[in-house]
Amino acid sequence: MNTITTNGKSAMAFRFRNDLVGVIKDKAKKENRSVNNFLENLLVNYFNVDEKIPNDITLAAMEEAKRDDLETLDLENFREWAKSL
């Protein structure tokens, strides 16, 4: 497959089924993305290209959520606190 590379990105041509193209276009439009950006984002996430590793605080929050050990927020006290600011 021939590719053209500019600005760190390569142009490539693909062939997809027409019904799949319609689904891709609809999904991209719903996310306010171009088809190219939608597919690139989908592939980056699928292949974990950016290797986003959660930091310690995020990992601790994820573990807390798994244990269902979350603190509940007293909304009335929060509103009073917010007014005091």
DOROVEX-121361 format. One record per atom (N, C-alpha, C, O, CB): residue in one letter; atom name; x, z, y. Coordinates in steps of 0.1 Angstrom, whole numbers, plus 5000, padded with zeros to 4 digits. Each point is the difference from the previous one (the first is absolute). Glycine has a CB too. Example, Ala and Ser with C-alpha at 12.3 -4.5 7.8 and 13.67 -1.06 7.14 Angstrom:
BEGIN
[a, N, [5132, 5078, 4943]]
[a, CA, [4991, 5000, 5012]]
[a, C, [5009, 5000, 5012]]
[a, O, [5010, 5007, 5000]]
[a, CB, [4971, 5005, 4988]]
[s, N, [5015, 4981, 5023]]
[s, CA, [5009, 5000, 5011]]
[s, C, [4992, 5008, 5011]]
[s, O, [5005, 5001, 5011]]
[s, CB, [5007, 4977, 4983]]
//
This chain:
BEGIN
[m, N, [5008, 5000, 4988]]
[m, CA, [4992, 5000, 5012]]
[m, C, [5009, 5000, 5012]]
[m, O, [5009, 5008, 5002]]
[m, CB, [4972, 5004, 4986]]
[n, N, [5016, 4979, 5021]]
[n, CA, [5008, 4999, 5013]]
[n, C, [4995, 5011, 5010]]
[n, O, [4988, 5002, 5001]]
[n, CB, [5016, 4973, 4995]]
[t, N, [5005, 5031, 5010]]
[t, CA, [4997, 5010, 5010]]
[t, C, [5007, 4997, 5013]]
[t, O, [5012, 4995, 5000]]
[t, CB, [4983, 5023, 4983]]
[i, N, [4999, 4985, 5028]]
[i, CA, [5007, 4999, 5013]]
[i, C, [5001, 5014, 5006]]
[i, O, [4989, 5007, 5001]]
[i, CB, [5002, 4970, 5003]]
[t, N, [5021, 5028, 5000]]
[t, CA, [5001, 5013, 5005]]
[t, C, [5003, 5000, 5015]]
[t, O, [5009, 4993, 5005]]
[t, CB, [5000, 5014, 4973]]
[t, N, [4983, 5001, 5029]]
[t, CA, [5002, 5002, 5015]]
[t, C, [4997, 5014, 5003]]
[t, O, [4990, 5006, 4995]]
[t, CB, [5005, 4970, 5010]]
[n, N, [5013, 5030, 5004]]
[n, CA, [4998, 5014, 5005]]
[n, C, [4998, 5009, 4988]]
[n, O, [4991, 5009, 5001]]
[n, CB, [4999, 4982, 5020]]
[g, N, [5017, 5008, 4968]]
[g, CA, [4999, 5010, 4990]]
[g, C, [4988, 4998, 4991]]
[g, O, [4997, 5008, 4991]]
[g, CB, [5015, 5007, 5023]]
[k, N, [4980, 4974, 4988]]
[k, CA, [4988, 4997, 4991]]
[k, C, [5001, 4986, 4995]]
[k, O, [5006, 4991, 5006]]
[k, CB, [4980, 5025, 5008]]
[s, N, [5009, 4983, 4974]]
[s, CA, [5000, 4987, 4993]]
[s, C, [4987, 4994, 4999]]
[s, O, [4990, 5007, 4997]]
[s, CB, [5029, 5000, 4990]]
[a, N, [4979, 4980, 5016]]
[a, CA, [4988, 4993, 4999]]
[a, C, [4999, 4994, 4986]]
[a, O, [5009, 4994, 4995]]
[a, CB, [4991, 5000, 5030]]
[m, N, [4989, 5009, 4969]]
[m, CA, [4998, 4995, 4986]]
[m, C, [4986, 4994, 4999]]
[m, O, [4991, 5004, 5007]]
[m, CB, [5025, 5014, 4984]]
[a, N, [4982, 4973, 4999]]
[a, CA, [4987, 4994, 4998]]
[a, C, [4995, 5005, 4986]]
[a, O, [5007, 5000, 4991]]
[a, CB, [4998, 4980, 5024]]
[f, N, [4982, 5024, 4985]]
[f, CA, [4993, 5004, 4988]]
[f, C, [4987, 4993, 4998]]
[f, O, [4995, 4994, 5010]]
[f, CB, [5016, 5028, 4992]]
[r, N, [4985, 4977, 4986]]
[r, CA, [4986, 4994, 4997]]
[r, C, [4992, 5011, 4993]]
[r, O, [5004, 5007, 4991]]
[r, CB, [5006, 4970, 5006]]
[f, N, [4978, 5025, 5009]]
[f, CA, [4991, 5010, 4995]]
[f, C, [4986, 4994, 4998]]
[f, O, [4997, 4989, 5006]]
[f, CB, [5015, 5029, 5006]]
[r, N, [4981, 4988, 4979]]
[r, CA, [4986, 4995, 4998]]
[r, C, [4992, 5001, 5012]]
[r, O, [5002, 5010, 5008]]
[r, CB, [4999, 4997, 4968]]
[n, N, [4990, 4984, 5027]]
[n, CA, [4992, 5000, 5012]]
[n, C, [4992, 5013, 5002]]
[n, O, [4999, 5006, 5011]]
[n, CB, [4999, 4970, 4987]]
[d, N, [4996, 5029, 4991]]
[d, CA, [4992, 5013, 5001]]
[d, C, [5009, 5012, 5004]]
[d, O, [4996, 5009, 5007]]
[d, CB, [4988, 4982, 4976]]
[l, N, [5029, 5009, 5012]]
[l, CA, [5009, 5010, 5003]]
[l, C, [5004, 4999, 5015]]
[l, O, [5001, 5011, 5007]]
[l, CB, [5007, 4989, 4969]]
[v, N, [4994, 4988, 5029]]
[v, CA, [5003, 4998, 5014]]
[v, C, [4989, 5006, 5009]]
[v, O, [5003, 5006, 5010]]
[v, CB, [5011, 4973, 4984]]
[g, N, [4974, 5019, 5002]]
[g, CA, [4989, 5005, 5007]]
[g, C, [5000, 5015, 5001]]
[g, O, [4997, 5006, 5010]]
[g, CB, [4990, 4974, 4984]]
[v, N, [5016, 5026, 4995]]
[v, CA, [5000, 5015, 4999]]
[v, C, [5012, 5005, 5009]]
[v, O, [4998, 5010, 5007]]
[v, CB, [4992, 4990, 4970]]
[i, N, [5021, 4994, 5022]]
[i, CA, [5012, 5004, 5008]]
[i, C, [4997, 4999, 5015]]
[i, O, [5003, 5009, 5008]]
[i, CB, [5012, 4983, 4973]]
[k, N, [4979, 4997, 5023]]
[k, CA, [4996, 4998, 5014]]
[k, C, [4990, 5011, 5005]]
[k, O, [5002, 5005, 5011]]
[k, CB, [5002, 4970, 4986]]
[d, N, [4986, 5028, 4995]]
[d, CA, [4990, 5010, 5003]]
[d, C, [5007, 5013, 5002]]
[d, O, [4997, 5008, 5010]]
[d, CB, [4985, 4979, 4978]]
[k, N, [5026, 5017, 5002]]
[k, CA, [5007, 5013, 5001]]
[k, C, [5009, 5001, 5012]]
[k, O, [5001, 5010, 5007]]
[k, CB, [4998, 4992, 4968]]
[a, N, [5009, 4987, 5028]]
[a, CA, [5009, 5000, 5011]]
[a, C, [4992, 5002, 5013]]
[a, O, [5004, 5007, 5009]]
[a, CB, [5012, 4978, 4978]]
[k, N, [4973, 5008, 5014]]
[k, CA, [4992, 5000, 5012]]
[k, C, [4994, 5014, 5002]]
[k, O, [5000, 5005, 5012]]
[k, CB, [4994, 4971, 4985]]
[k, N, [5002, 5031, 4993]]
[k, CA, [4994, 5014, 5001]]
[k, C, [5011, 5009, 5004]]
[k, O, [4997, 5010, 5007]]
[k, CB, [4987, 4985, 4975]]
[e, N, [5029, 5003, 5016]]
[e, CA, [5010, 5008, 5004]]
[e, C, [5007, 4995, 5013]]
[e, O, [5011, 5005, 5004]]
[e, CB, [4993, 5001, 4972]]
[n, N, [4990, 4984, 5030]]
[n, CA, [5005, 4994, 5012]]
[n, C, [5015, 4996, 4999]]
[n, O, [5008, 5003, 5008]]
[n, CB, [4976, 5011, 5005]]
[r, N, [5019, 4979, 4976]]
[r, CA, [5013, 4995, 4997]]
[r, C, [5000, 4985, 4997]]
[r, O, [4989, 4995, 4997]]
[r, CB, [5017, 5028, 4993]]
[s, N, [5005, 4971, 5012]]
[s, CA, [5001, 4986, 4996]]
[s, C, [5001, 5000, 4985]]
[s, O, [5003, 5010, 4994]]
[s, CB, [5008, 4983, 5028]]
[v, N, [4986, 4996, 4972]]
[v, CA, [5001, 4999, 4985]]
[v, C, [5015, 5003, 4996]]
[v, O, [5002, 5007, 4990]]
[v, CB, [4979, 4976, 5009]]
[n, N, [5028, 5011, 5008]]
[n, CA, [5014, 5002, 4997]]
[n, C, [5004, 5015, 5001]]
[n, O, [5006, 5006, 4991]]
[n, CB, [4999, 4971, 5018]]
[n, N, [4991, 5030, 5002]]
[n, CA, [5003, 5014, 5001]]
[n, C, [4993, 5008, 4990]]
[n, O, [5006, 5010, 4994]]
[n, CB, [4997, 4987, 5030]]
[f, N, [4984, 5000, 4972]]
[f, CA, [4993, 5007, 4990]]
[f, C, [5007, 4999, 4987]]
[f, O, [5002, 5010, 4993]]
[f, CB, [4977, 4985, 5019]]
[l, N, [5025, 4993, 4984]]
[l, CA, [5007, 4998, 4987]]
[l, C, [5014, 5007, 5000]]
[l, O, [5003, 5006, 4990]]
[l, CB, [4984, 4972, 5006]]
[e, N, [5020, 5020, 5015]]
[e, CA, [5013, 5007, 5000]]
[e, C, [4999, 5015, 4999]]
[e, O, [5007, 5006, 4992]]
[e, CB, [5001, 4975, 5023]]
[n, N, [4982, 5025, 4992]]
[n, CA, [4998, 5014, 4999]]
[n, C, [4996, 5004, 4986]]
[n, O, [5005, 5011, 4995]]
[n, CB, [4989, 4990, 5029]]
[l, N, [4997, 4992, 4970]]
[l, CA, [4996, 5003, 4986]]
[l, C, [5012, 5000, 4991]]
[l, O, [5001, 5008, 4991]]
[l, CB, [4976, 4981, 5014]]
[l, N, [5031, 5001, 4996]]
[l, CA, [5012, 4998, 4991]]
[l, C, [5010, 5011, 5003]]
[l, O, [5006, 5006, 4990]]
[l, CB, [4990, 4970, 5008]]
[v, N, [5007, 5027, 5014]]
[v, CA, [5009, 5011, 5004]]
[v, C, [4996, 5013, 4993]]
[v, O, [5008, 5008, 4995]]
[v, CB, [4998, 4981, 5027]]
[n, N, [4981, 5014, 4980]]
[n, CA, [4994, 5013, 4994]]
[n, C, [5000, 4999, 4985]]
[n, O, [5004, 5010, 4993]]
[n, CB, [4982, 4993, 5027]]
[y, N, [5011, 4986, 4974]]
[y, CA, [5000, 4999, 4985]]
[y, C, [5013, 5002, 4994]]
[y, O, [5002, 5007, 4990]]
[y, CB, [4979, 4977, 5012]]
[f, N, [5029, 5010, 5004]]
[f, CA, [5014, 5001, 4995]]
[f, C, [5008, 5012, 5006]]
[f, O, [5012, 5001, 4997]]
[f, CB, [4987, 4974, 4999]]
[n, N, [4994, 5032, 5013]]
[n, CA, [5007, 5012, 5006]]
[n, C, [5013, 4996, 5006]]
[n, O, [5010, 5007, 4999]]
[n, CB, [4978, 5008, 4985]]
[v, N, [5012, 4974, 5023]]
[v, CA, [5012, 4995, 5006]]
[v, C, [5006, 5009, 5010]]
[v, O, [5013, 5002, 5000]]
[v, CB, [4978, 4975, 4997]]
[d, N, [5001, 5030, 5011]]
[d, CA, [5006, 5009, 5010]]
[d, C, [5004, 5014, 4994]]
[d, O, [5006, 5008, 5007]]
[d, CB, [4979, 4981, 5010]]
[e, N, [5011, 5013, 4970]]
[e, CA, [5004, 5012, 4993]]
[e, C, [4997, 5012, 5009]]
[e, O, [5008, 5008, 5003]]
[e, CB, [5009, 4980, 4984]]
[k, N, [4970, 5013, 5017]]
[k, CA, [4996, 5012, 5009]]
[k, C, [5000, 5012, 4991]]
[k, O, [4992, 5002, 4991]]
[k, CB, [4994, 4983, 5024]]
[i, N, [5023, 5024, 4988]]
[i, CA, [5001, 5013, 4993]]
[i, C, [4995, 5011, 5009]]
[i, O, [5005, 5002, 5011]]
[i, CB, [5015, 4990, 4975]]
[p, N, [4970, 5015, 5010]]
[p, CA, [4994, 5011, 5008]]
[p, C, [5011, 5010, 5003]]
[p, O, [5008, 5004, 4991]]
[p, CB, [4969, 4992, 5000]]
[n, N, [5022, 5010, 5021]]
[n, CA, [5009, 5011, 5003]]
[n, C, [4995, 5013, 4994]]
[n, O, [4990, 5000, 4994]]
[n, CB, [5017, 4989, 5028]]
[d, N, [5001, 5022, 4979]]
[d, CA, [4997, 5012, 4994]]
[d, C, [4986, 5006, 5004]]
[d, O, [4993, 5005, 4992]]
[d, CB, [5031, 5000, 5006]]
[i, N, [4973, 4994, 5015]]
[i, CA, [4987, 5005, 5005]]
[i, C, [4988, 4992, 4993]]
[i, O, [4990, 5006, 4996]]
[i, CB, [5021, 5001, 5026]]
[t, N, [4991, 4980, 4978]]
[t, CA, [4989, 4992, 4994]]
[t, C, [4999, 5003, 4985]]
[t, O, [4989, 5001, 4995]]
[t, CB, [5015, 4981, 5022]]
[l, N, [5007, 5019, 4976]]
[l, CA, [5000, 5004, 4986]]
[l, C, [4993, 5013, 4997]]
[l, O, [4992, 5001, 4991]]
[l, CB, [5029, 4986, 5006]]
[a, N, [4982, 5023, 5012]]
[a, CA, [4993, 5013, 4999]]
[a, C, [4985, 4999, 5002]]
[a, O, [4992, 5006, 4993]]
[a, CB, [5029, 5005, 5014]]
[a, N, [4975, 4981, 5003]]
[a, CA, [4986, 4998, 5002]]
[a, C, [4993, 4993, 4989]]
[a, O, [4989, 5003, 4996]]
[a, CB, [5016, 4996, 5028]]
[m, N, [5002, 4991, 4970]]
[m, CA, [4994, 4993, 4988]]
[m, C, [4998, 5010, 4988]]
[m, O, [4990, 4999, 4994]]
[m, CB, [5021, 4980, 5014]]
[e, N, [4999, 5030, 4990]]
[e, CA, [4999, 5010, 4989]]
[e, C, [4988, 5009, 5003]]
[e, O, [4993, 5004, 4991]]
[e, CB, [5032, 4994, 5005]]
[e, N, [4974, 5007, 5017]]
[e, CA, [4990, 5009, 5004]]
[e, C, [4986, 4993, 4997]]
[e, O, [4991, 5007, 4995]]
[e, CB, [5024, 5004, 5022]]
[a, N, [4984, 4977, 4986]]
[a, CA, [4987, 4992, 4998]]
[a, C, [4997, 4999, 4985]]
[a, O, [4988, 5001, 4997]]
[a, CB, [5016, 4987, 5025]]
[k, N, [5006, 5010, 4970]]
[k, CA, [4998, 4999, 4986]]
[k, C, [4995, 5013, 4994]]
[k, O, [4992, 5000, 4991]]
[k, CB, [5026, 4983, 5008]]
[r, N, [4987, 5028, 5006]]
[r, CA, [4996, 5013, 4995]]
[r, C, [4986, 5004, 5006]]
[r, O, [4995, 5011, 4996]]
[r, CB, [5029, 4996, 5002]]
[d, N, [4971, 4985, 5011]]
[d, CA, [4987, 5004, 5007]]
[d, C, [5002, 5013, 5006]]
[d, O, [4990, 5008, 5000]]
[d, CB, [4997, 4979, 4984]]
[d, N, [5024, 5016, 5022]]
[d, CA, [5003, 5012, 5007]]
[d, C, [5001, 4999, 5015]]
[d, O, [5008, 5005, 5007]]
[d, CB, [5005, 5002, 4972]]
[l, N, [4977, 4985, 5026]]
[l, CA, [5001, 4996, 5014]]
[l, C, [4992, 5011, 5008]]
[l, O, [4990, 5006, 4996]]
[l, CB, [5011, 4970, 4998]]
[e, N, [5005, 5026, 5018]]
[e, CA, [4994, 5010, 5009]]
[e, C, [4988, 4993, 5007]]
[e, O, [5001, 4988, 5003]]
[e, CB, [5021, 5024, 5001]]
[t, N, [4967, 4995, 4997]]
[t, CA, [4988, 4994, 5007]]
[t, C, [5001, 5004, 5015]]
[t, O, [5005, 5010, 5004]]
[t, CB, [4981, 4992, 4975]]
[l, N, [5009, 4989, 5029]]
[l, CA, [5000, 5001, 5014]]
[l, C, [4986, 5006, 5005]]
[l, O, [4990, 4995, 4997]]
[l, CB, [5027, 4986, 5005]]
[d, N, [4984, 5030, 5005]]
[d, CA, [4988, 5006, 5006]]
[d, C, [4998, 4993, 5013]]
[d, O, [5007, 5002, 5010]]
[d, CB, [4997, 5021, 4980]]
[l, N, [4987, 4968, 5010]]
[l, CA, [4998, 4990, 5011]]
[l, C, [4996, 5008, 5013]]
[l, O, [5005, 4996, 5011]]
[l, CB, [4988, 4986, 4973]]
[e, N, [4999, 5028, 5015]]
[e, CA, [4996, 5008, 5012]]
[e, C, [5012, 5006, 5007]]
[e, O, [5002, 5000, 5012]]
[e, CB, [4975, 5004, 4978]]
[n, N, [5032, 5003, 5002]]
[n, CA, [5012, 5006, 5005]]
[n, C, [5009, 4989, 5006]]
[n, O, [5007, 5003, 5010]]
[n, CB, [4991, 5016, 4973]]
[f, N, [5003, 4970, 5011]]
[f, CA, [5008, 4989, 5005]]
[f, C, [4995, 4995, 5013]]
[f, O, [5008, 4998, 5009]]
[f, CB, [4997, 4995, 4968]]
[r, N, [4982, 5006, 5025]]
[r, CA, [4995, 4995, 5013]]
[r, C, [5003, 5010, 5011]]
[r, O, [5004, 4996, 5011]]
[r, CB, [4977, 4992, 4977]]
[e, N, [5018, 5025, 5009]]
[e, CA, [5003, 5011, 5009]]
[e, C, [5015, 4999, 5004]]
[e, O, [5003, 5001, 5012]]
[e, CB, [4978, 5014, 4979]]
[w, N, [5027, 4983, 4999]]
[w, CA, [5014, 4999, 5002]]
[w, C, [5004, 4988, 5009]]
[w, O, [5008, 5001, 5009]]
[w, CB, [4996, 5010, 4969]]
[a, N, [4989, 4977, 5019]]
[a, CA, [5002, 4988, 5008]]
[a, C, [4996, 5002, 5014]]
[a, O, [5007, 4995, 5009]]
[a, CB, [4990, 4991, 4971]]
[k, N, [4992, 5021, 5023]]
[k, CA, [4995, 5003, 5014]]
[k, C, [5010, 5008, 5007]]
[k, O, [5002, 4999, 5012]]
[k, CB, [4975, 5000, 4980]]
[s, N, [5030, 5010, 5001]]
[s, CA, [5010, 5009, 5007]]
[s, C, [5013, 4993, 5005]]
[s, O, [5007, 5005, 5007]]
[s, CB, [4984, 5013, 4979]]
[l, N, [5011, 4969, 5009]]
[l, CA, [5012, 4993, 5004]]
[l, C, [5000, 4995, 5014]]
[l, O, [5009, 4994, 5004]]
[l, CB, [4993, 5000, 4972]]
//
